[in-house]
Amino acid sequence: MTTVSDDELTAAADAVLNPHHVGDRLFGDVGSTLVTEAGNLYSGVCVDTGSGTGYCAELAAIAAMVTAREHRIAKIVAVWRSEAGELHVLPPCGRCREFIRQVDAGNLDTRVVLGRNRSVPLRDLLPFNEWPSPLGTPD
């Protein structure tokens, strides 16, 4: 298991923040860093597009991890910095929660950082994640 603290992971995500405009779109205002079961760190930023084909920072970090042939996430965090300079930890959206789960079934145990000294396993954020049983015949 990894020994990367929540604060270290959050600092790594903060380090990749690079908000900038491309036309009327804002890129890089959310950063994410994950640590794998093997202890490797991967980061990414969000890309906002007008057509809905953009992606969250968590997906970018996961894509970097998968490119390196890893699939098991020990811990993940996403951050955003306000115009006032305050750093906020963001919970993953529903799409990201499901994506983390689908990359590897063991990722239901991924620790999701929700704030300072606060993290929960993905399974707590993604209840009813098992494929449902058939309804069977009515009584």
Residue pairs with C-beta under 8 A, 6 or more apart in sequence:
1 37
1 74
2 35
2 36
2 37
2 39
2 74
2 75
3 39
4 35
4 39
4 41
4 74
4 75
6 75
6 77
6 113
6 116
6 117
6 118
6 119
7 116
9 33
9 34
9 35
9 41
9 75
9 76
9 77
9 113
10 33
10 77
10 79
10 87
10 89
10 113
10 116
12 33
12 41
12 43
13 31
13 32
13 33
13 43
13 57
13 77
13 78
13 79
14 31
14 79
14 81
14 87
15 31
15 43
16 28
16 31
16 32
16 33
16 43
16 44
16 45
17 28
17 29
17 30
17 31
17 45
17 79
17 80
17 81
18 27
18 28
18 31
18 45
19 26
19 27
19 28
19 29
19 81
20 26
20 27
20 28
21 27
24 50
25 48
25 49
25 50
25 54
26 48
27 45
27 46
27 47
27 48
28 45
28 46
28 47
29 45
29 46
29 48
29 80
29 81
30 45
30 46
30 56
30 57
30 78
30 79
30 80
30 90
31 43
31 44
31 45
31 46
31 57
31 78
31 79
31 80
32 43
32 44
32 45
32 56
32 57
32 58
32 60
32 61
32 76
32 77
32 78
32 79
33 41
33 42
33 43
33 61
33 76
33 77
34 41
34 42
34 43
34 58
34 61
34 62
34 65
34 73
34 74
34 75
34 76
34 77
35 41
35 73
35 74
35 75
35 76
36 42
36 65
36 70
36 72
36 73
36 74
37 70
37 72
37 73
37 74
38 70
38 72
39 74
40 65
40 68
40 70
42 61
42 62
42 64
42 65
42 68
42 70
43 60
43 61
43 64
44 57
44 58
44 59
44 60
44 61
44 62
44 63
44 64
45 57
45 60
46 54
46 55
46 56
46 57
46 60
47 54
47 55
47 60
48 54
56 78
56 92
56 93
56 95
56 96
57 78
58 76
58 78
58 92
58 96
58 99
58 100
59 96
59 99
61 76
62 73
62 99
62 100
62 103
65 71
65 73
66 103
71 103
71 104
71 107
72 104
72 106
72 107
73 100
73 103
73 104
73 107
73 110
74 110
74 111
75 110
75 111
75 112
75 113
75 119
76 92
76 100
76 110
76 111
76 112
76 113
77 89
77 112
77 113
78 89
78 90
78 91
78 92
78 96
79 87
79 88
79 89
79 90
80 87
80 88
80 90
81 87
81 88
82 88
89 113
89 114
89 115
89 116
91 112
91 114
91 125
92 100
92 112
92 125
97 122
97 125
97 126
98 126
100 107
100 110
100 122
101 107
101 108
101 122
101 126
101 129
107 122
108 121
108 122
108 123
108 126
108 129
109 121
109 122
109 123
110 121
110 122
111 119
111 120
111 121
111 122
112 119
112 120
112 121
112 122
112 125
113 119
114 120
123 129
